[in-house]
Amino acid sequence: MDLWTPLIAGHVIVASYVLVLGPFNIFRRKRDRVHKVIGFTWVAAIAVTCISSFWIMDEGHFTWLHGLSVFTLTTVTLGIISAARGNIPAHRGNMIGSYLGTLIAFIFAATAPGRRLPMLVSTEPATVAFAAILILATVAAFFFTLKRTVRSEFRPVATPLARP
């Protein structure tokens, strides 16, 4: 199997977005429309990351990372249901737990010998740096555009004065 197939590259890129978007919602104080849009985007990205992992196998076998994908899909689903039912503590716990699980999987993928990511960092550090800068820049642009759009939606509109 090729070292970097389109599936694996896409999986890594979408997982990177999951890692970068997560803290935006975890550490923001406001739970407003920006939180919801970033949250929906994060849920879509984590679903793509988890589902795509089932086609990435180590010598044709599933690993503990696939079990983590099943668990993450379950906890994200429970988090969405909790938010819809108004159980915010359960929502927060499921979503933060899902993020931490993804972070642990990333740390493993980035540090375990023989994995693709450490090999890419050692052989092509400029490519990794460029990809990281692009991901951070697009997330920042998404966040600030979203924040500005939401703020302008709630700006009061001046009404013309009525003449007697």
FIBAPA-826045 format. One record per residue: x, z, y of N, C-alpha, C in turn; residue in one letter. Coordinates in nm, 2 decimals. Layout:
// FIBAPA-826045
[node [X Z Y] [X Z Y] [X Z Y] "A"]
...
//
This chain:
// FIBAPA-826045
[node [0.08 0.00 -0.12] [0.00 0.00 0.00] [0.09 0.00 0.12] "M"]
[node [0.05 -0.08 0.23] [0.12 -0.08 0.35] [0.12 0.06 0.41] "D"]
[node [0.23 0.08 0.49] [0.25 0.21 0.55] [0.14 0.23 0.66] "L"]
[node [0.11 0.13 0.74] [0.01 0.14 0.85] [-0.09 0.03 0.83] "W"]
[node [-0.20 0.06 0.77] [-0.31 -0.04 0.76] [-0.40 -0.02 0.88] "T"]
[node [-0.49 -0.12 0.91] [-0.58 -0.10 1.02] [-0.67 0.03 1.00] "P"]
[node [-0.71 0.06 0.88] [-0.79 0.18 0.85] [-0.71 0.31 0.89] "L"]
[node [-0.59 0.31 0.85] [-0.51 0.43 0.88] [-0.48 0.44 1.03] "I"]
[node [-0.44 0.33 1.09] [-0.42 0.34 1.23] [-0.54 0.38 1.31] "A"]
[node [-0.66 0.32 1.27] [-0.78 0.36 1.34] [-0.82 0.51 1.32] "G"]
[node [-0.80 0.55 1.20] [-0.82 0.69 1.16] [-0.73 0.79 1.25] "H"]
[node [-0.61 0.75 1.27] [-0.52 0.83 1.35] [-0.56 0.83 1.49] "V"]
[node [-0.60 0.72 1.54] [-0.63 0.70 1.69] [-0.76 0.78 1.71] "I"]
[node [-0.86 0.77 1.63] [-0.99 0.84 1.65] [-0.97 0.99 1.63] "V"]
[node [-0.89 1.03 1.54] [-0.85 1.17 1.52] [-0.78 1.23 1.64] "A"]
[node [-0.70 1.14 1.71] [-0.63 1.19 1.83] [-0.73 1.21 1.94] "S"]
[node [-0.83 1.13 1.95] [-0.94 1.15 2.05] [-1.01 1.29 2.02] "Y"]
[node [-1.04 1.31 1.89] [-1.10 1.44 1.85] [-1.02 1.56 1.90] "V"]
[node [-0.89 1.55 1.88] [-0.80 1.66 1.92] [-0.79 1.68 2.07] "L"]
[node [-0.80 1.57 2.15] [-0.79 1.58 2.29] [-0.92 1.61 2.36] "V"]
[node [-1.03 1.56 2.30] [-1.16 1.59 2.36] [-1.21 1.73 2.34] "L"]
[node [-1.17 1.79 2.22] [-1.22 1.92 2.18] [-1.20 2.03 2.29] "G"]
[node [-1.08 2.04 2.34] [-1.05 2.15 2.44] [-1.13 2.13 2.57] "P"]
[node [-1.17 2.00 2.60] [-1.25 1.98 2.72] [-1.38 2.06 2.72] "F"]
[node [-1.44 2.06 2.60] [-1.57 2.13 2.59] [-1.55 2.28 2.56] "N"]
[node [-1.45 2.31 2.48] [-1.42 2.45 2.44] [-1.39 2.53 2.56] "I"]
[node [-1.31 2.48 2.65] [-1.26 2.56 2.76] [-1.33 2.54 2.90] "F"]
[node [-1.43 2.45 2.90] [-1.51 2.43 3.02] [-1.61 2.55 3.03] "R"]
[node [-1.63 2.59 3.16] [-1.72 2.70 3.18] [-1.86 2.65 3.18] "R"]
[node [-1.88 2.54 3.24] [-2.02 2.48 3.25] [-2.06 2.42 3.12] "K"]
[node [-2.19 2.44 3.08] [-2.25 2.38 2.97] [-2.36 2.29 3.02] "R"]
[node [-2.32 2.18 3.08] [-2.41 2.09 3.15] [-2.42 1.95 3.08] "D"]
[node [-2.46 1.85 3.15] [-2.47 1.72 3.09] [-2.34 1.66 3.05] "R"]
[node [-2.23 1.70 3.13] [-2.10 1.65 3.10] [-2.06 1.71 2.96] "V"]
[node [-2.09 1.84 2.94] [-2.07 1.90 2.81] [-2.14 1.83 2.70] "H"]
[node [-2.26 1.79 2.72] [-2.34 1.72 2.62] [-2.28 1.58 2.58] "K"]
[node [-2.25 1.50 2.69] [-2.19 1.37 2.67] [-2.06 1.38 2.60] "V"]
[node [-1.97 1.47 2.64] [-1.84 1.48 2.57] [-1.86 1.53 2.43] "I"]
[node [-1.96 1.62 2.41] [-1.99 1.67 2.28] [-2.04 1.56 2.19] "G"]
[node [-2.13 1.48 2.23] [-2.18 1.37 2.15] [-2.07 1.27 2.12] "F"]
[node [-1.98 1.24 2.21] [-1.86 1.16 2.19] [-1.77 1.22 2.09] "T"]
[node [-1.75 1.35 2.10] [-1.66 1.42 2.00] [-1.72 1.42 1.86] "W"]
[node [-1.85 1.44 1.85] [-1.92 1.44 1.72] [-1.91 1.30 1.66] "V"]
[node [-1.93 1.20 1.74] [-1.91 1.06 1.68] [-1.77 1.04 1.63] "A"]
[node [-1.67 1.08 1.71] [-1.53 1.06 1.68] [-1.49 1.14 1.55] "A"]
[node [-1.54 1.26 1.54] [-1.51 1.34 1.42] [-1.58 1.29 1.30] "I"]
[node [-1.70 1.23 1.32] [-1.77 1.17 1.20] [-1.69 1.05 1.15] "A"]
[node [-1.64 0.97 1.24] [-1.56 0.85 1.21] [-1.43 0.89 1.14] "V"]
[node [-1.37 1.00 1.19] [-1.25 1.05 1.14] [-1.27 1.10 0.99] "T"]
[node [-1.37 1.18 0.97] [-1.40 1.23 0.84] [-1.44 1.13 0.74] "C"]
[node [-1.53 1.04 0.78] [-1.58 0.94 0.69] [-1.47 0.84 0.65] "I"]
[node [-1.38 0.80 0.75] [-1.27 0.71 0.72] [-1.17 0.77 0.63] "S"]
[node [-1.16 0.90 0.63] [-1.06 0.96 0.54] [-1.09 0.94 0.39] "S"]
[node [-1.21 0.91 0.36] [-1.24 0.90 0.21] [-1.19 0.77 0.16] "F"]
[node [-1.15 0.67 0.24] [-1.08 0.55 0.20] [-0.93 0.56 0.20] "W"]
[node [-0.88 0.67 0.25] [-0.73 0.69 0.25] [-0.70 0.79 0.14] "I"]
[node [-0.64 0.74 0.04] [-0.61 0.83 -0.08] [-0.47 0.83 -0.11] "M"]
[node [-0.42 0.94 -0.17] [-0.29 0.96 -0.21] [-0.28 0.92 -0.36] "D"]
[node [-0.22 0.80 -0.38] [-0.21 0.74 -0.52] [-0.34 0.74 -0.59] "E"]
[node [-0.45 0.70 -0.51] [-0.58 0.68 -0.57] [-0.66 0.81 -0.60] "G"]
[node [-0.61 0.92 -0.55] [-0.67 1.05 -0.57] [-0.71 1.12 -0.44] "H"]
[node [-0.82 1.19 -0.45] [-0.86 1.27 -0.33] [-0.77 1.39 -0.32] "F"]
[node [-0.75 1.45 -0.20] [-0.67 1.57 -0.18] [-0.75 1.67 -0.11] "T"]
[node [-0.69 1.78 -0.08] [-0.76 1.89 -0.01] [-0.81 1.85 0.12] "W"]
[node [-0.75 1.75 0.18] [-0.79 1.70 0.31] [-0.93 1.63 0.30] "L"]
[node [-0.96 1.57 0.19] [-1.09 1.52 0.17] [-1.20 1.63 0.16] "H"]
[node [-1.16 1.74 0.10] [-1.25 1.85 0.09] [-1.27 1.91 0.23] "G"]
[node [-1.17 1.91 0.32] [-1.18 1.95 0.45] [-1.27 1.86 0.53] "L"]
[node [-1.27 1.73 0.50] [-1.36 1.63 0.57] [-1.50 1.66 0.53] "S"]
[node [-1.53 1.69 0.41] [-1.67 1.73 0.37] [-1.71 1.85 0.44] "V"]
[node [-1.63 1.95 0.44] [-1.66 2.08 0.51] [-1.68 2.06 0.65] "F"]
[node [-1.60 1.98 0.72] [-1.61 1.95 0.86] [-1.74 1.88 0.89] "T"]
[node [-1.78 1.78 0.81] [-1.90 1.71 0.83] [-2.02 1.81 0.82] "L"]
[node [-2.01 1.90 0.73] [-2.12 2.00 0.71] [-2.12 2.09 0.83] "T"]
[node [-2.01 2.15 0.88] [-2.01 2.24 0.99] [-2.05 2.17 1.12] "T"]
[node [-2.01 2.05 1.14] [-2.05 1.98 1.26] [-2.21 1.96 1.26] "V"]
[node [-2.26 1.92 1.14] [-2.40 1.90 1.13] [-2.48 2.03 1.16] "T"]
[node [-2.43 2.14 1.10] [-2.49 2.27 1.13] [-2.47 2.31 1.28] "L"]
[node [-2.36 2.27 1.34] [-2.35 2.30 1.48] [-2.45 2.22 1.57] "G"]
[node [-2.48 2.10 1.53] [-2.58 2.02 1.60] [-2.72 2.08 1.59] "I"]
[node [-2.75 2.12 1.46] [-2.88 2.18 1.43] [-2.89 2.31 1.51] "I"]
[node [-2.79 2.39 1.51] [-2.79 2.52 1.59] [-2.81 2.50 1.73] "S"]
[node [-2.75 2.40 1.79] [-2.77 2.37 1.94] [-2.91 2.33 1.96] "A"]
[node [-2.97 2.24 1.87] [-3.10 2.19 1.89] [-3.20 2.31 1.88] "A"]
[node [-3.17 2.41 1.80] [-3.26 2.52 1.78] [-3.24 2.63 1.89] "R"]
[node [-3.14 2.61 1.97] [-3.11 2.71 2.07] [-3.02 2.82 2.03] "G"]
[node [-2.96 2.81 1.91] [-2.87 2.92 1.86] [-2.73 2.89 1.90] "N"]
[node [-2.70 2.92 2.03] [-2.57 2.88 2.09] [-2.45 2.95 2.02] "I"]
[node [-2.46 3.08 1.99] [-2.34 3.14 1.92] [-2.31 3.07 1.79] "P"]
[node [-2.41 3.03 1.71] [-2.38 2.95 1.59] [-2.33 2.81 1.62] "A"]
[node [-2.38 2.75 1.72] [-2.33 2.62 1.76] [-2.18 2.63 1.80] "H"]
[node [-2.15 2.73 1.88] [-2.01 2.75 1.93] [-1.92 2.77 1.81] "R"]
[node [-1.96 2.86 1.72] [-1.88 2.89 1.61] [-1.85 2.77 1.52] "G"]
[node [-1.96 2.69 1.49] [-1.94 2.58 1.40] [-1.85 2.47 1.47] "N"]
[node [-1.87 2.45 1.60] [-1.79 2.34 1.66] [-1.65 2.38 1.68] "M"]
[node [-1.62 2.51 1.72] [-1.49 2.55 1.74] [-1.42 2.56 1.60] "I"]
[node [-1.49 2.60 1.50] [-1.43 2.60 1.36] [-1.40 2.46 1.31] "G"]
[node [-1.48 2.36 1.35] [-1.46 2.22 1.31] [-1.33 2.17 1.38] "S"]
[node [-1.32 2.21 1.51] [-1.20 2.17 1.58] [-1.08 2.23 1.53] "Y"]
[node [-1.08 2.36 1.50] [-0.96 2.42 1.44] [-0.92 2.37 1.30] "L"]
[node [-1.02 2.33 1.22] [-0.99 2.26 1.10] [-0.92 2.13 1.12] "G"]
[node [-0.97 2.05 1.22] [-0.91 1.93 1.25] [-0.76 1.95 1.30] "T"]
[node [-0.75 2.05 1.38] [-0.61 2.08 1.43] [-0.52 2.12 1.31] "L"]
[node [-0.57 2.20 1.22] [-0.49 2.23 1.10] [-0.45 2.11 1.02] "I"]
[node [-0.54 2.02 1.00] [-0.52 1.89 0.93] [-0.41 1.81 1.00] "A"]
[node [-0.42 1.81 1.14] [-0.32 1.73 1.22] [-0.18 1.80 1.20] "F"]
[node [-0.18 1.93 1.21] [-0.05 1.99 1.20] [0.01 1.96 1.06] "I"]
[node [-0.07 1.96 0.96] [-0.02 1.92 0.82] [0.03 1.78 0.82] "F"]
[node [-0.05 1.69 0.88] [-0.02 1.55 0.88] [0.11 1.52 0.96] "A"]
[node [0.13 1.60 1.06] [0.24 1.57 1.15] [0.37 1.64 1.11] "A"]
[node [0.36 1.73 1.02] [0.48 1.80 0.98] [0.52 1.79 0.83] "T"]
[node [0.43 1.75 0.75] [0.46 1.74 0.60] [0.55 1.62 0.58] "A"]
[node [0.66 1.65 0.50] [0.75 1.54 0.47] [0.68 1.43 0.39] "P"]
[node [0.72 1.31 0.41] [0.66 1.20 0.34] [0.53 1.14 0.39] "G"]
[node [0.47 1.21 0.49] [0.35 1.16 0.55] [0.38 1.05 0.65] "R"]
[node [0.29 0.97 0.69] [0.31 0.85 0.77] [0.35 0.89 0.92] "R"]
[node [0.28 0.99 0.97] [0.30 1.03 1.11] [0.44 1.08 1.14] "L"]
[node [0.50 1.17 1.06] [0.64 1.21 1.09] [0.74 1.09 1.08] "P"]
[node [0.71 1.00 0.98] [0.80 0.88 0.97] [0.79 0.79 1.09] "M"]
[node [0.66 0.77 1.14] [0.65 0.69 1.26] [0.72 0.76 1.38] "L"]
[node [0.70 0.89 1.40] [0.77 0.96 1.51] [0.92 0.94 1.50] "V"]
[node [0.98 0.95 1.38] [1.12 0.93 1.37] [1.17 0.79 1.38] "S"]
[node [1.09 0.69 1.34] [1.14 0.55 1.35] [1.10 0.48 1.47] "T"]
[node [0.98 0.52 1.53] [0.94 0.45 1.65] [0.88 0.55 1.75] "E"]
[node [0.96 0.63 1.81] [0.91 0.73 1.90] [0.85 0.67 2.03] "P"]
[node [0.89 0.55 2.07] [0.84 0.49 2.19] [0.69 0.45 2.17] "A"]
[node [0.66 0.40 2.05] [0.53 0.36 2.01] [0.44 0.48 2.01] "T"]
[node [0.48 0.59 1.96] [0.40 0.72 1.95] [0.38 0.77 2.09] "V"]
[node [0.48 0.76 2.18] [0.47 0.81 2.32] [0.37 0.72 2.39] "A"]
[node [0.38 0.59 2.37] [0.29 0.50 2.44] [0.14 0.52 2.40] "F"]
[node [0.12 0.54 2.27] [-0.01 0.56 2.22] [-0.07 0.69 2.27] "A"]
[node [0.02 0.80 2.27] [-0.03 0.93 2.32] [-0.06 0.92 2.47] "A"]
[node [0.01 0.85 2.55] [-0.02 0.83 2.69] [-0.15 0.76 2.71] "I"]
[node [-0.17 0.65 2.63] [-0.29 0.57 2.64] [-0.41 0.66 2.61] "L"]
[node [-0.40 0.74 2.50] [-0.51 0.83 2.46] [-0.54 0.93 2.57] "I"]
[node [-0.44 0.99 2.62] [-0.46 1.09 2.72] [-0.52 1.03 2.85] "L"]
[node [-0.47 0.91 2.89] [-0.52 0.85 3.01] [-0.67 0.80 2.99] "A"]
[node [-0.70 0.75 2.88] [-0.84 0.71 2.86] [-0.94 0.83 2.85] "T"]
[node [-0.89 0.94 2.79] [-0.98 1.06 2.79] [-0.99 1.12 2.93] "V"]
[node [-0.88 1.12 3.01] [-0.89 1.17 3.15] [-0.99 1.08 3.23] "A"]
[node [-0.97 0.95 3.22] [-1.06 0.85 3.29] [-1.21 0.87 3.25] "A"]
[node [-1.23 0.89 3.12] [-1.37 0.92 3.07] [-1.42 1.04 3.13] "F"]
[node [-1.34 1.15 3.13] [-1.39 1.28 3.18] [-1.42 1.27 3.33] "F"]
[node [-1.33 1.22 3.41] [-1.35 1.22 3.55] [-1.46 1.12 3.59] "F"]
[node [-1.47 1.01 3.52] [-1.58 0.92 3.55] [-1.72 0.98 3.52] "T"]
[node [-1.72 1.05 3.40] [-1.84 1.12 3.36] [-1.88 1.23 3.46] "L"]
[node [-1.78 1.31 3.50] [-1.80 1.42 3.59] [-1.85 1.36 3.73] "K"]
[node [-1.80 1.26 3.77] [-1.84 1.20 3.90] [-1.98 1.14 3.89] "R"]
[node [-2.01 1.08 3.78] [-2.14 1.02 3.76] [-2.25 1.12 3.75] "T"]
[node [-2.23 1.23 3.68] [-2.32 1.34 3.67] [-2.34 1.41 3.81] "V"]
[node [-2.24 1.43 3.88] [-2.24 1.49 4.01] [-2.33 1.41 4.11] "R"]
[node [-2.31 1.27 4.10] [-2.38 1.18 4.20] [-2.53 1.17 4.16] "S"]
[node [-2.56 1.20 4.03] [-2.70 1.19 3.99] [-2.78 1.31 4.05] "E"]
[node [-2.72 1.42 4.08] [-2.79 1.54 4.13] [-2.77 1.55 4.28] "F"]
[node [-2.71 1.46 4.35] [-2.69 1.47 4.49] [-2.82 1.44 4.56] "R"]
[node [-2.87 1.52 4.65] [-3.00 1.50 4.72] [-3.00 1.37 4.80] "P"]
[node [-3.11 1.30 4.79] [-3.12 1.17 4.86] [-3.19 1.20 4.99] "V"]
[node [-3.13 1.14 5.10] [-3.19 1.16 5.23] [-3.32 1.08 5.24] "A"]
[node [-3.42 1.15 5.29] [-3.55 1.08 5.31] [-3.57 1.05 5.45] "T"]
[node [-3.63 0.94 5.49] [-3.65 0.91 5.63] [-3.75 1.00 5.69] "P"]
[node [-3.73 1.04 5.81] [-3.82 1.13 5.88] [-3.95 1.06 5.91] "L"]
[node [-4.06 1.13 5.88] [-4.19 1.07 5.91] [-4.22 1.08 6.06] "A"]
[node [-4.27 0.98 6.11] [-4.31 0.98 6.26] [-4.46 1.01 6.27] "R"]
[node [-4.49 1.10 6.36] [-4.63 1.13 6.38] [-4.71 1.02 6.44] "P"]
//
